[in-house]
Amino acid sequence: MDFLQKIVLVWQKVNLVQRALLAAVLIASAIIGFLLIHWARQPDMRMLYQELSPSEASQITERISEQDIPYQLRDGGTTIYVPRKNVYQLRLDLAKDGLPVGDQAGYKLFDDEKIGVSPFVQNVNLKRALQDELAKSIQMIDGVAHVRVHIVSPEERLFSSEAGQTSASVVLQLKPGHRLSASNIAAITHMVSGSVKGLTSEHVTVVDSQGRLLSGEADTALATGAGTVHDYKEKVEQGLVKKAEDLLTAVLGPGRATVRVSAIVDMNSVSTITESYSPGDRVATKEEITKNSEEPAAGGQQAANGSSKKDSTIVSEYEVGKTVKQHTTLPGEVRSLSVAAFVDLSDPDPNATGPGGQPALIMQVEEVEEIIRTALGLKTSDSLKVVHARFHQPTAEPVEEEPSKWPAYLALARQLSLGIMALCALLVLRIFSRARNKAVAVEAQQLTEGGPGGAMLPPGASTAEPILLRRQITHALRNNPEQVREMFLSWIEEKE
């Protein structure tokens, strides 16, 4: 009760400005305390699942609500956040119930199959299960977010010898910033064709979510690795473009370099046979020798020309050594290249300036030309043009769901709460100390001037310091205790 009386006494002694300031401090302290308590009671939310379909998200949130666990939906309802301490237990409990199921059920379709299903329904379910299993396998490839597979099988007829051709279509939804190469498309094509009976890679069509044909019956060459002249030329140009853009992106950053390459490719196949002879390297292959002989004249008579002679003849055949060389030039040799590039070399810091007050550049255009020429192996006869230009940065698309500002307010309250509480405590302490000193001074004045025994204290006691005032009160209690007691009793009667 004494404490409340002191508070009332202090409140009566302060002026109007101090009362308003004290009330404002108390209200601010109450609001800050409420915010701190609310922030302290907020659980640490962690991600449970992401990229969920609406049906799966509704099933999972229903199970979470049954356990009285708070949760939050983000990213348009596709991501669920729960308190950190409940993440792993919830995943185990939901996995026990078969959640999340996913859009591709696969062979789980046959877990709840009823008895007496017709063969037609069984075939349809088998095809659906195979499509879902293929989609799950393709989604394991890096960069693929979602896949749909459609398989068309010919109808088997009993009295028909002609069998139709099985075909398949694959729709890919890629993650932002990812791009599948020709080898990835070929892998997907051959995986689908190898998983379906009677399906060949020529009859598999692969399309992305933007409607671009990646491979199909019309461009079998892209899926099998061999193509026409135009396909090969495009592959060469795309490979060189990727090499140059990746090198510039590592330095300038994403979206600040665009390179285009035009290649002249020689697709002629030339086979050259060269024969060279060496006259000094002779080898005898055939030799004929005819010898001369003397024969005596007829009748044994010797005459001047009493004998006849025959000459010897040597006939030799030689074969000169020769060297045969065969040189075959395969198609696909790059004759010349023409390269054009737009690069944004401006410094990310808008306040940075270069020599002469010009805008600062990360590097010079000549350095970029030398880098591209070296990376692509350009010859002196090849054409190269690099232009520095500031790229247009598209504005961000408006977000459908505006984020809540409440977390920002909580963060601000966290930073300012301690300082405000300290200032409020100091201010309240100062107000109370001033009011207490004033109340003590008033009591001392009443003790010296008013009531019976008012002359117990010296005249200057009203303006004395607190220590001197205490000494005077102590002196009065020692010398005139009865008068002090009567004075306090009279004060209490007046208050009542």
Phi, psi and omega in degrees: 000320178300322180296318179293322178296321178296319180296317179296320179296317178296318180297325179286333184277336182280156180275183186292320180296318179293325176296316179296318179295319178295319178295320178296320179296317180295318179294317178297321178295321179294317180295314180297320177297320177297317179296319179295318178295318178296319178293321180292332181277349179287129180284159177281105186275133177232157185286130176266304177217155177223164180055049179265151173281158180303321180294318178293319180298320179294320179294318182291316180295329177295318178293324179292321180294328178297334179265008179056045178249129179291150179212163178227142176253129180227172179056046178070024179087008180264350180235135183243130177244138178226167177303148185300323184289344183255002187296304187290322179294321178295321178298320178293317181294319179289324177295327177296327178271004178081026179244145354283144183282319185088159179289333181260104180284329180070217182286000174291347176300332183271359180290324182248029181287135182275161179281141178091019178286141183289156178301327179296314179295322178298318178294320178296317179295323178296319179293319177298317180297318179295320178297317180294319179295320176295320179297319177298320180293320181290327180294345178285346178288137182296129179100351181262123181266316183211148183221143169231135183238133177236126180243130178244115180252142180289152179281127181280130180242144186287318187255026178235129179272345181275123179257132178287170183261130177283138180226163182212151177229139182235126177249124184250135169247110185272154175288153181300132178087359181256149178215129181276139178276173179296326179292325176294318178296319178296322178295317178297318181298313182288330178293318179292316181293329179280349181262349183243131181291132178079010181253131177251160182295335179293340183252025176248124180250129180243125182230144176265176185291345178268005177084015179269134179280117180268321175199157180181197182292331182283329180239062177300331182299325181291325181282329183265349177099346178246138185213188179280181180297318181295320178297315180295318178298319179294322177297317179297315181294318180294323177296318178291321178297315180297320180297316181289317182293322178296321180293319180286326179295327180297335182258313186274337184104165182291145176074022181236015178208133177227124184236139174230138184233134173241121185246141172256113186250132177271111181258015178276137176258119185240132177239121184242130177245126183239128177245130178234138183253150178237098183299329181290336180264088181252145179229124180286125180253335182207138181218128178239131182239128176241122184262150174269150178216152178259137178235137179292159181287164182286145178079009177070009180272139178264134179231181179298321176250060187282352181224156179243146181241150175238131181281150176264136181237131178245121179245119181238139176245129181243152176239123182281139179290142179221156180240128180248122178241135179239123182238126181243124178261116181281153179288157177112006180284133180276117182278313182206159181230146173233121187239133175230138184217137169251128181229144176256099184265006182292147181289138179299334179279114183292340182273353181285137179233149179261195179298139179074016180077006179283158177300139182289145179241148177292318176206169182273158181297323180297323178293321177296318178299318180293323179294314180295319181297321180287319183293321182268354180067042182286144175270169181296333180278348180283154183261137179216130179222122179239129182236130175272125180210143178284123183284146176280121179264115181294145178288150181292142179290145181296138180280135182296317183250116181287130181293149181288144179271356182298318176301326178293320177296320178296319179296321177294320178295324178298321183284326185262351187296313183296316180295317181294319179297321179294317178296319179297318180297317179296318181294316178296318179298320180293317179297315181294322180294317177296316179296322179294317178297321179293319179296320179295320179296320179295317179297321179294322178295318178295326181291328182275326188251321188260159173077174179295140181073032183290345181267021181289330183250157179292159184298327182277012184287336182292332181255010182285162177286164182302323182292316178295324180295318178298318179299319180294319178295319179296320179296320179293321179295324180287321185275316184231067182294327182292318180294321178296320180295316179297323179295315179295324179293321177295323177297319181294321178295321177295320180295323180289000000 
